[in-house]
Amino acid sequence: MSTIITAEEARNFISEVAPSLGCDFTYQPAFPQGRQDVCAVIHAAENGNDYGYSLIYLVWKEATGKIQYKELSNTRSTKDYINFKSIEANGNEISVAYGGGGSFSGQAWDETKKITI
């Protein structure tokens, strides 16, 4: 089995598992340099009228071909947009940096999560 996960495969997978409010959008994944088995994906769950929030996921493909994922963060409580900053891989440790400009909450923020896959 191949461990390569394509951008389309990652987007389609997150579109299926992420929350939906009716007018949702899954962004293009970001891959760490030199890796095609893991990526970060942002999903916007929106109702098309007056409510929405963002989620960021780490998505990877195991040697068996099974796709795995982990929600890194969401903005359900603030309704801010999540902005991707970077993704880096050091062996099985993946570091994802992201943040928000505080468009709804009024408070900008940055966060980095390290996940071992």
C-alpha positions in Angstrom: 0.0 0.0 0.0 1.1 3.5 -0.7 1.3 6.1 2.1 1.0 9.0 -0.3 -2.1 11.1 0.4 -3.1 13.4 -2.5 -4.5 16.9 -1.9 -7.8 15.9 -3.3 -7.9 12.7 -1.2 -7.2 14.8 2.0 -9.8 17.5 1.1 -12.5 14.9 0.3 -11.8 13.0 3.5 -12.0 16.1 5.7 -15.1 17.3 3.9 -16.8 14.0 4.9 -15.7 13.9 8.6 -15.8 17.6 9.5 -18.9 19.3 10.9 -21.3 20.7 8.3 -23.6 23.7 8.7 -24.7 23.7 5.0 -22.3 26.2 3.4 -18.9 24.6 4.2 -15.6 24.8 2.5 -12.4 22.7 2.9 -9.2 24.4 1.9 -6.2 23.0 0.0 -4.0 21.0 2.3 -0.4 22.0 3.2 2.3 19.4 3.2 5.6 19.5 5.0 8.6 19.9 2.8 9.6 16.5 1.4 6.6 14.6 2.7 3.5 13.3 0.9 2.0 11.2 3.7 0.9 13.9 6.1 -0.8 17.3 5.7 -2.7 20.1 7.5 -6.2 20.9 6.3 -8.5 23.8 7.4 -12.2 23.4 7.1 -14.8 26.2 7.4 -18.2 25.2 8.7 -20.7 27.9 7.9 -24.4 28.3 7.7 -24.3 30.8 4.8 -26.0 33.5 6.9 -24.7 34.5 10.3 -22.7 31.7 11.9 -19.6 29.8 11.1 -16.2 28.7 12.5 -13.0 27.1 11.4 -11.3 23.8 12.3 -7.7 22.7 11.5 -6.8 19.0 11.1 -3.7 16.9 10.8 -4.3 14.2 8.2 -2.0 11.3 7.4 -2.0 8.0 5.6 -0.7 4.9 7.3 1.3 2.1 5.7 -1.9 0.1 5.4 -3.5 2.8 3.3 -5.9 3.9 6.1 -6.3 7.6 6.4 -6.1 9.0 10.0 -6.8 12.5 11.3 -6.7 14.6 14.4 -8.5 17.8 15.0 -5.9 20.3 16.2 -8.1 23.3 17.0 -11.5 24.9 16.3 -13.0 28.3 16.8 -16.6 27.3 17.7 -16.6 29.6 20.7 -15.0 32.7 19.0 -16.1 32.3 15.4 -12.6 33.5 14.3 -11.0 32.2 11.1 -8.0 30.0 11.5 -5.0 31.0 9.4 -2.4 28.4 8.5 1.2 29.4 9.1 3.5 26.3 8.7 3.8 22.6 8.9 7.2 20.9 9.6 8.1 17.2 9.9 10.9 15.8 12.0 10.5 12.0 11.5 7.2 11.0 13.1 6.8 14.4 14.9 4.7 16.9 13.0 4.6 20.5 14.0 1.7 22.7 12.8 1.6 26.4 13.4 -1.6 28.4 12.9 -3.5 31.3 14.4 -6.3 33.8 14.1 -6.5 37.5 13.5 -9.4 37.9 16.0 -11.8 39.0 13.3 -14.8 38.2 15.5 -13.3 37.8 19.0 -11.2 41.0 18.8 -8.1 39.1 20.0 -5.4 37.8 17.7 -3.8 34.5 18.7 -1.1 32.0 17.5 -0.7 28.4 18.4 1.7 25.5 17.5 0.9 21.9 18.1 3.3 18.9 17.9 1.8 15.6 17.1 3.5 12.2 16.8 2.1 10.0 14.1 
